[in-house]
């Protein structure tokens, strides 16, 4: 193991705690928006939140709005493999996979996000939904 890897491991708990704090704040603030559904927690353990997604009516529109306001997000985080040509031989319909591929948006959750960054992102999301729904 390299020195860099060893140092990263020494900060692992701190890094996970920071990500959890960010997500906790986002979840708390966004729960008032009816059009947003937060992904269910892992029932087998606590998430490290290297990934944080929400379900929204139009992830591409929200992602574009976030981008216009300085926040990167990913509206194509999950693909319904049944819809991909390379898997057509094995395709099977799964309503949950289809829903996730059409509604999941991955929000930024970086260790270096300041509380002010998180507040600004939440404000941008609030504004988007106030304007559009």
N, C-alpha and C positions, 0 to 999 in steps of 0.2 A: 504494500500500500504506500502510495506516495505521501509526502508531507502535506500536500494540498488536501488530499482526501482525508487524512487524519484530522487536519484542522477543521474541515467541513463537518466531520462527525462530532467534533467537540461543540459545534454550534447548532447541531441538529435540533435539540429540544427548544432552544431559543427561537430558531427559525420557524418551527412548527407552531409554537406559542404565538408568534407574531401573525402568522397566517390565520390562525384560529381567531385571533382578536379582530382582524380585519373582516373576516367573514361574519363573525358575530354581529359586528356593527352594521354591516350591509343587510343582513337578514332582519335585524331589529327595525331598521329604518324602512325597508321595502315591504314589510308585512302589511302595511296599510294600503298597498296598491293591489286591488282585486285581480288585475290582469296578470300578476306575477305569481308563479308557483316556484318555490325553492325545492331543489332536489331533496329527496328523503335521505336522512342520515344513514350511514352504514350501520346495520343492526349488529354487526359482529365486532365492532371496534370503533375507535375515534378516528375520524378522518384527519389527514395531515393538511388538507386543503391546498395541495399543489394544483388542484383543479377545483373550480367553483362555478357551477352553472345554475341558470335559472330557466324556467319555461316561460315564454312570452308569446303573444299572438303572432308577432312578426319579428323574428330575430334579426333579419337583414335590415329592416328599417331602423330598429333600435341600435344596431351595430353602426350603421351609417351615421346616425345622430351622435352617438358617443364619439365616433371618429372625428366628426366636425368640431367636437368640443374637447379634443385632445386625449381621448381614452381609446386604447385598442381593446377590441373584444373579438371573439371568434364565433360567427353564426354557423359555421360548418364544422362543429366539433364532433358531431356524431353522424354517421351515415347509415341509413337503412340498407344493409348489404343486399337485401332482396331486390333493390332497385338498381343495382350495379350490374352491367352487362357481364362482367367476368364471373359473376356468381349466378347467372340466370339458370344454369343447370341444377343448382341446389336451392333455388329461390323458394321461400315459404313466407306467407304473409304473417306479419306480426304487428298488430295494431300499436303496441307500445314502442316498438322500434321506429315505426313510421311517424308516430307523434313526436318522439325525441328528435328525429332528423328534421322535422318541420318546425319545431318550437324551441329547441335548446340553444341558449346563448351562453358562451363561456365568458365570464367577466374577468377583468384583470385582478390579480391578487399577488402582488409583488412584495417581497420583504421590505423594500425601500419605499413603499407607499407611505406617505405621511398621513396622519389623521386628517389633515386639510385636503389631501388628494382624495381620500375616501369620501369625505363630506361633499366635495365638489362633484364627484362621480354620482353620488346619490342624488344630489340636486339636479344634475343633468337628466338622470333617469326620471325623477319626479316631474320635471318640466316636460319631457317627452310624452309621458302618459297624460299629463294635464292637457296638453295640446291635441292629442290624438284619440283619447278615449273618454 
